[in-house]
Amino acid sequence: MNDQEPKIDLKSICKNIIGIGKNYKDPLKEHVPTDEDPFIFAKPTTSLITEGSSIQIPKGWGTIIHEVELGVVIGKRAKFVSEDIAMDHVLGYVLALDMGKSLEFDKYPILLIKGFDTSCPISDFIPKSKINNVNNLNLKLSVNGNTRHDGNTQDLIHKIPKLISYLSNYFTLDYGDLILTGTPAGISTVKHGDVIEASLENLANIKFPVVEIQ
């Protein structure tokens, strides 16, 4: 980061976290519909943590699931934004984890299973200028050294301009808001004592221990 790029503390400026689900092409399916609306959910900002903290499994849950994602940080207010200018509203990015209880959204309240404290670990802020092609970034995640996710943002169904435009038709996106763009294949579970490591190219590497609240 050069002297002209101020250090951004996302935890101090983020007001809203909007997650996108089911947004990566399934390698086992030849055709993936792209005309369906994005699947969206929200997380409280209290779910944000950075390295040095641990991912905490709520008492009695036993296991939670992991997802690795490219997070998009909004740089200026966006409302009714068209796709062709949507990227003008991007400040930068983070590597993010989207932790949850399960994918059984019809069984549990989605805010509960997606929004518990520590469920959104993030990397340091990555300025927009550091990424030449946001549509070709490798995302990886391992648990205890074993690879779980290994994908690329080229497989996003709804690209970032579409997501910003779509969301801005319903919500005012403001400075510091975070959009989690979805995860590639490989969702699985973690338990107490596991260690998650994730990377975004050579731009970000994060490591978080997992503990269960007793």
Phi, psi and omega per residue, in radians:
M1 nan 2.190 -3.089
N2 -1.520 3.098 -3.041
D3 -1.160 -0.351 -3.117
Q4 -1.535 -0.051 -3.137
E5 -1.979 1.763 -3.088
P6 -1.137 2.610 3.095
K7 -1.281 2.226 -3.114
I8 -1.817 2.175 3.037
D9 -1.702 1.666 -3.020
L10 -1.058 -0.639 -3.118
K11 -1.039 -0.519 -3.084
S12 -1.491 -0.277 -3.084
I13 -2.019 -0.238 -3.057
C14 -1.286 2.265 3.106
K15 -1.873 -0.532 -3.074
N16 -2.467 2.492 3.019
I17 -2.124 2.080 -3.141
I18 -2.014 2.150 -3.131
G19 -1.757 2.597 3.084
I20 -2.056 2.205 3.129
G21 -1.856 2.811 3.041
K22 0.927 0.832 -3.010
N23 -2.030 0.259 3.052
Y24 -2.081 2.478 3.092
K25 -1.084 2.422 3.118
D26 -1.511 2.045 -3.110
P27 -1.080 -0.285 -3.133
L28 -1.564 -0.092 -3.134
K29 -2.012 2.323 -3.117
E30 -1.296 -0.605 -3.095
H31 -2.144 2.230 3.094
V32 -2.103 2.097 -3.129
P33 -1.130 2.337 -3.137
T34 -1.953 -0.027 -3.094
D35 -1.626 -0.036 3.092
E36 -1.372 2.572 3.105
D37 -1.141 2.571 3.078
P38 -1.041 2.547 3.042
F39 -1.516 2.105 -3.034
I40 -2.136 2.666 3.051
F41 -2.670 3.038 -3.109
A42 -2.254 2.704 3.020
K43 -2.205 2.531 3.008
P44 -1.195 2.696 3.109
T45 -1.197 -0.298 3.077
T46 -1.216 -0.131 3.088
S47 -1.414 -0.227 -3.091
L48 -1.281 2.314 2.957
I49 -2.462 2.784 3.078
T50 -2.144 3.017 -3.106
E51 -0.985 2.504 -3.019
G52 1.867 -0.305 3.047
S53 -1.842 2.927 3.102
S54 -1.984 2.684 3.009
I55 -1.412 2.157 -3.033
Q56 -1.884 2.077 3.061
I57 -1.377 2.186 3.109
P58 -0.959 2.568 -3.070
K59 -0.948 2.243 3.052
G60 1.570 -0.124 -3.107
W61 -1.366 -0.618 3.125
G62 1.460 -1.047 3.128
T63 -2.353 2.787 2.976
I64 -2.407 2.910 3.135
I65 -1.780 2.702 -3.131
H66 -2.005 2.575 2.983
E67 -2.489 2.533 3.093
V68 -2.008 2.381 -2.967
E69 -2.538 2.706 2.918
L70 -1.497 2.157 3.082
G71 -1.746 2.349 3.141
V72 -1.846 2.201 -3.126
V73 -1.778 2.180 -3.118
I74 -1.363 2.408 -3.079
G75 -1.851 -0.343 3.064
K76 -2.696 2.747 -3.017
R77 -0.962 2.392 -3.133
A78 -2.282 2.145 3.067
K79 -2.533 2.210 -3.078
F80 0.926 0.874 -3.096
V81 -1.562 2.370 3.073
S82 -1.419 2.737 -3.102
E83 -1.072 -0.581 -3.042
D84 -1.229 -0.319 3.089
I85 -2.053 0.113 -3.043
A86 -1.049 -0.665 -3.084
M87 -1.197 -0.295 3.053
D88 -1.143 -0.299 -3.109
H89 -1.665 0.070 -3.130
V90 -1.611 2.226 3.076
L91 -1.554 -0.682 -3.107
G92 3.049 -2.722 -2.980
Y93 -2.504 2.882 2.930
V94 -2.448 2.714 2.882
L95 -1.489 2.266 -3.038
A96 -2.314 2.666 2.958
L97 -1.934 2.420 3.068
D98 -2.008 1.747 -3.111
M99 -1.635 2.547 -3.134
G100 -2.671 2.923 3.115
K101 -1.290 -0.763 -3.121
S102 -2.952 -3.130 3.041
L103 -1.791 0.238 -3.123
E104 -1.513 1.299 -3.043
F105 -1.200 -0.332 3.112
D106 -1.513 -0.109 -3.079
K107 -1.814 -0.575 -3.105
Y108 -2.227 2.648 3.037
P109 -1.051 2.272 -3.033
I110 -1.115 -0.587 3.113
L111 -1.120 -0.618 3.124
L112 -1.196 -0.832 -3.019
I113 -1.394 -0.292 -3.138
K114 -1.931 -0.316 -2.928
G115 -1.958 0.169 -3.109
F116 -1.117 2.731 3.139
D117 -0.930 2.428 3.109
T118 1.304 0.189 -3.078
S119 -1.453 0.041 3.114
C120 -2.343 1.251 3.047
P121 -1.182 2.456 -3.121
I122 -2.364 2.780 3.046
S123 -1.497 3.139 2.940
D124 -1.100 2.734 3.129
F125 -1.119 2.420 3.095
I126 -1.995 2.000 -3.137
P127 -1.054 2.565 3.135
K128 -0.947 -0.630 -3.075
S129 -1.175 -0.284 -3.114
K130 -1.395 -0.228 -3.075
I131 -2.014 2.033 -3.114
N132 -1.372 -0.696 -3.115
N133 -2.392 1.743 -3.082
V134 -1.239 -0.219 3.136
N135 -1.624 0.260 3.092
N136 -2.616 1.193 -3.119
L137 -2.180 2.299 3.113
N138 -1.468 2.280 3.080
L139 -2.016 2.279 3.133
K140 -2.364 2.616 3.053
L141 -2.538 2.401 3.066
S142 -2.269 2.677 3.062
V143 -2.140 2.084 -3.102
N144 0.941 0.634 3.095
G145 1.504 -0.067 -3.130
N146 -1.765 2.175 -3.077
T147 -1.158 2.303 3.097
R148 -2.010 -0.842 3.091
H149 -1.979 2.422 3.027
D150 -2.670 1.569 -3.028
G151 -2.356 -3.084 -3.099
N152 -2.473 2.480 -3.108
T153 -1.147 -0.181 3.062
Q154 -1.140 -0.294 -3.123
D155 -1.639 0.133 3.039
L156 -1.077 2.335 3.092
I157 -1.313 -0.914 3.073
H158 -1.792 1.976 -3.111
K159 -1.269 2.924 -3.041
I160 -0.996 -0.801 3.113
P161 -1.025 -0.682 3.099
K162 -1.110 -0.754 -3.115
L163 -1.110 -0.811 -3.136
I164 -1.094 -0.787 3.136
S165 -1.085 -0.835 -3.113
Y166 -1.064 -0.876 -3.101
L167 -1.106 -0.663 -3.088
S168 -1.203 -0.225 3.043
N169 -1.312 -0.307 -3.087
Y170 -2.067 -0.646 -3.114
F171 -2.136 2.524 2.942
T172 -1.367 2.045 3.073
L173 -1.531 2.283 -3.042
D174 -2.106 2.950 -3.141
Y175 -0.915 2.211 3.100
G176 1.605 -0.170 3.104
D177 -1.126 2.581 -3.049
L178 -2.072 2.242 3.051
I179 -1.938 2.122 3.059
L180 -1.601 2.097 -2.889
T181 -1.554 -0.005 3.126
G182 1.964 2.937 -3.053
T183 -2.152 2.523 2.998
P184 -1.273 3.038 -3.116
A185 -1.003 2.631 3.068
G186 2.223 0.150 -3.134
I187 -1.012 2.291 3.098
S188 -2.659 -2.966 -3.041
T189 -1.886 2.741 2.984
V190 -2.282 2.765 -3.109
K191 -2.380 3.079 3.119
H192 -0.935 2.289 3.105
G193 1.682 -0.258 3.114
D194 -1.272 2.769 3.086
V195 -2.215 2.191 3.127
I196 -1.774 2.302 3.007
E197 -2.186 2.458 -3.128
A198 -2.515 2.736 -3.126
S199 -2.520 2.666 2.998
L200 -2.201 1.692 -3.067
E201 0.869 -2.382 3.045
N202 -1.804 0.335 -3.054
L203 -1.604 -0.510 -3.099
A204 -2.742 2.441 3.016
N205 -2.364 2.327 3.138
I206 -2.323 2.703 -3.124
K207 -2.535 2.222 -3.110
F208 -2.396 2.261 2.996
P209 -1.369 2.679 3.126
V210 -1.967 2.251 3.091
V211 -2.311 2.595 3.071
E212 -1.778 2.310 3.099
I213 -1.150 2.252 -3.114
Q214 -1.694 nan nan
